[in-house]
Each structure stands twice: as C-alpha cells, then as structure tokens.
C-alpha cells in the first residue's frame, strides 16, 4: 500500500502500498493519526485486498494530521474513510472496515 507524498518528497504522511504499479484498483485510506481505529482500518484493508483483489490494487494511506489539505479533494468529513478512485465510479466507505461483507459490497467487489 502507498502513502501520499512519497515520490520525490520527504513527507512521510502517506506511503504507497500494493502489489502492482498497473493497478486496476486505486484506493485511498484517509486517517487522522495512528489511532487504534486507523490501525484496524489499515489491517482490515490489507486483508481484504490480499484476499479479494489478487495484487491488482494500489493503496495510498493519507494521514490528515500531516497533510490536512488533501481532505478537500475527496471531500473527507470523517476518518477513517476509504475512497475508491478506480475503477470508476468513485466510492467512499467510512469506518474501520471491520464488516468485510459491507466493504466488498461498497467497493462493488461482491454483488448485493
């Protein structure tokens, strides 16, 4: 998975993570610090991606305590929030991603 700001920049607020540079799934996880809830969301997202996206994903973790201006672009009003940019249409899921079935449906990986 990745975090925003790692390519050519010294900021460590976001680090790219994932198995492939040519990813079919482009995901952003917005957090506000390394809270227990943020850590749960990250672990749950890593597990879901590994089990259901078979290396065809890229995740960028964005810590809004370090780069708050990035919240505006994806209209983030709560954290943690997962944003799916690709495949389109964009989707958002708020919470720690512990309800796997809800996340799979929200990301349109599994039919409702």
Secondary structure as the mmCIF struct_conf table of DSSP 4:
data_model
#
loop_
_struct_conf.conf_type_id
_struct_conf.id
_struct_conf.beg_label_comp_id
_struct_conf.beg_label_asym_id
_struct_conf.beg_label_seq_id
_struct_conf.end_label_comp_id
_struct_conf.end_label_asym_id
_struct_conf.end_label_seq_id
STRN STRN1 UNK A 2 UNK A 3
TURN_TY1_P TURN_TY1_P1 UNK A 4 UNK A 5
BEND BEND1 UNK A 7 UNK A 8
BEND BEND2 UNK A 13 UNK A 13
STRN STRN2 UNK A 15 UNK A 15
STRN STRN3 UNK A 16 UNK A 18
BEND BEND3 UNK A 19 UNK A 19
BEND BEND4 UNK A 21 UNK A 22
BEND BEND5 UNK A 24 UNK A 24
STRN STRN4 UNK A 25 UNK A 31
BEND BEND6 UNK A 32 UNK A 34
HELX_RH_AL_P HELX_RH_AL_P1 UNK A 36 UNK A 52
BEND BEND7 UNK A 53 UNK A 53
TURN_TY1_P TURN_TY1_P2 UNK A 54 UNK A 55
STRN STRN5 UNK A 57 UNK A 63
TURN_TY1_P TURN_TY1_P3 UNK A 64 UNK A 66
TURN_TY1_P TURN_TY1_P4 UNK A 68 UNK A 69
HELX_RH_AL_P HELX_RH_AL_P2 UNK A 70 UNK A 73
TURN_TY1_P TURN_TY1_P5 UNK A 74 UNK A 75
BEND BEND8 UNK A 78 UNK A 80
STRN STRN6 UNK A 81 UNK A 86
BEND BEND9 UNK A 87 UNK A 89
HELX_LH_PP_P HELX_LH_PP_P1 UNK A 90 UNK A 90
STRN STRN7 UNK A 91 UNK A 94
BEND BEND10 UNK A 95 UNK A 95
HELX_RH_AL_P HELX_RH_AL_P3 UNK A 100 UNK A 106
TURN_TY1_P TURN_TY1_P6 UNK A 107 UNK A 108
BEND BEND11 UNK A 109 UNK A 110
#
